[in-house]
Amino acid sequence: MVDPNQNHPPQWFVGPACSGKTERLVQAFQRWSEQQKTFPATETPNALILAANDDNRRDLTQRLAIAVRGRYPFVSKTPLGFVSEEVVLFWPLIFEQLHLKAQFPLRLRPETEQELATQLWRSHLDELDIPAGHSEWRLVRRSLDLLQLAGASCTPVEEIPSILALGLSGQSWENDPDLWQGMGKKLLEWRQWCLERGFLTYGIIYELYWRYLLPHDTYQYHLTRRYRGIFADDLDDYPAIARALIETELDSGATGAFTFNRDGQVRLMLNADPEALEALAQRCRVEVLTPTEPAPNTPRFYESEILQTVTDMSYGVSLPPLIRSIQTTSRAALLRQTADLIVEAIRRQEVEPQDIAIIAPGLDPIARYTLIEILSHQGIRVEPLNEQRPLIGSAVARSLLTLLTLIYPDLQHLAQRSEIAEMLVVLSWGRDANGRLNSQIDPVRAGLLADYCYQVDGTGTCLLPSEHFDRWDRLGSRATAAYQRLREWIEKRQQKQQQNNDKPSYIFNLAIQDLLDNGNALPYDQLSALRELMETAQHFWEVERRWRDSDLLAISPSQAVAQFVQLLRRGTVTANAYPGRFLGSGETTSATAVTLATVFQYRSARSSHRWQFWLDASSHLWEQGGAATLFGAPLFLENWSGGLWLPEDEERENQARLERILKDLVARARERIYLCHSDLAVTGTEQNGVLSSLVYRALELEPLK
């Protein structure tokens, strides 16, 4: 059977933000799906849809489903999601080539990967003379990131030391080639150790796919017959490994359509390699898209003036009134004035909440809390984009971890009195006379109980009877009864744990049922934290079961629990504190809420708003794009020269990134841009970053009275 599309080259849609690239991709998919009706009924046509991240994938999936009215099947994935599933699905092909034990693979979370690698490399790390100010944690993290960079760029892991030797200057301890020669050997040991136990990390998944699975004839046979069409949005944010996948599909005669934004590249230096993907345009029919001619009352109309003001300090032209500035001395005053201006504009019906975005190069907890508190107090909802707070920031998660230290033997030293007091407050839920759930022990009484009734005596008994407090009568009957119930529950679980060796996930489940009324009284963010805590515990002990027999990492059950508690207390596990968006016609939070995001999050979401507020406009973080880059990332790009990566290369890249950010944000602002500046940052340091020239040449607004 001849594919009716084989004489039509793939399509390549290139243009800036809001130029209609995704709509063109949807139309291309719609036309292709209609042509597939000529295929015999015995064949099942299918398409692979790729998107840069999971939020974009959900949005694109919805648009495609609507376009074809749900009548044509397709698979929608991110590049990493697709590669991960393929490695698991075709695992037998891999372990046959590598002569591995036949066992189902288990993917490690980044925090578990970090913990295991640190333990595996312990003797080597102890031998290193790590200078003061440098951390072992960062060295391990950078090593694992290098493995991921190599896999995403289709670079053999064996070449990592030589690449670093060529590209790093060696002027600092962390750039010493001898250091990375040793860490390169440790990475090989780590990879082999993981494969022998069926552990998969992102870096290992990437390498297994491009090195062993994609070239395999059997895999290519199944891949090219499953997908006759491949449609990928925002290729500028894909790793180089995606190019190998796309080329395999196109070489087999599959239809393709792709979009690319030269001003995007949000994930450059974070695994993405835009130039490697842009090479695909050479085999496509290219269509250059441009937005409609911008009107004089839009920020896009003044894009060149904005860029020239930033890049040329001698450029003295004032910015138009639609570019305005809010200037204060302190940051606290800036946050207040910004929030007040938004409240007043919404009150006057100049703009709706969903038409406003507050964008910052970095959102610290103070700014996030202040803006949400002020706006929420005025009845204006705020939606933080992809907010991920450390799981340990949740009081209920902290309390359940404290509970573990009281149940498992020899762990009482891990609990401080302040943590015991918090646990007594959080886990003492009960119903009042009106049947409402609330805490039965207030913070004051909890503090007294922790001070006088908590002790570590080595016997396992930590919470003494309330009578141990001389003035126990001051506690009140309700608090005393709640404390006694919690004591009895802990003692019962201690006995059961010793008999049955119960896992923490089981204890968490019982505690949620017995002490938290199944979570019925908890808000969504706390329920989200509970769900993430349960999933993390289950994952940790799945991994622990596989390494249990290793002489290198053999530990007792109590030691495993201690390791788990300390892992979470370091803040390496996060939980989404707010509900995500969902598909359907119902109202979502984002439909009636002000958007709050970092520059990186906002650009990744690829949305647009009438009004944008650029918070901390004079911060130096704007030069970095609001996101840290991975160590050694430039050396794994296709356009790397093979020579030293010098400070001037870094400066040139920062300047190019800043110009892309400005173009991208301006293209997504439909009406106004507010530059929010305070002379002093949250740390008290002076702010005079590269956007200062914009601030001082924009129309300054007077504070609201």
ABEGO torsion letter per residue (X at the ends): XBBAAAABBBBBBBEBBGAGAAAAAAAAAAAAAAAAAABBAABBBBBBBBBABAAAAAAAAAAAAAAAGGABBBBBBBAAAAAAAAAAAAAAAAAAAAGBBBBBBBBBBAAAAAAAAAAAAAAAAAABBBBBGBBAAAAAAAAAAAAAAAAAAGBBAAAAAAAAAAABAGABAAABAAAAAAAAAAAAAAAAAAAAAGBBBAAAAAAAAAAAAAABAAAAAAAAAABABBBBBGAAABBAAAAAAAAAAAAAGBBBBBBBBAABGAABGAGBBAAAAAAAAAABBBBBBBBBBBBAABAAAAAAAAAAAAABAABABBBBAABBBBBBABAAAAAAAAAAAAAAAAAAGABBAAABBBBBABBBAAAAAAAAAAAAAAGBBBBBBGBBBBAAABAAAAAAAAAAAAABBGAAAABBAAAAAAAAAAAABBBBAAGBBBBABBAAAAAAAAAAABBBAGAGBABBBAAABAAAAAAEAAAAAAAAAAAAAAAAAAAAAAAAGBBAAAAAAAAAAAAAGGGAABBAAAAAAAAAAAAAAAAAAAAAAAAAABAAABBBAAAAAAAAAAAAAAGABBBBABBBBBBEABBBAAAABBBBBBAAAAAAAGBBBABBBBBGAABAAAAAGGBBBBBGAAAABAABAGBBBBAAAAAAAAAAAAAAAAAAAAAABAABBBBBBBABBAAGBBBABAAAAAAAABBBBBBBX
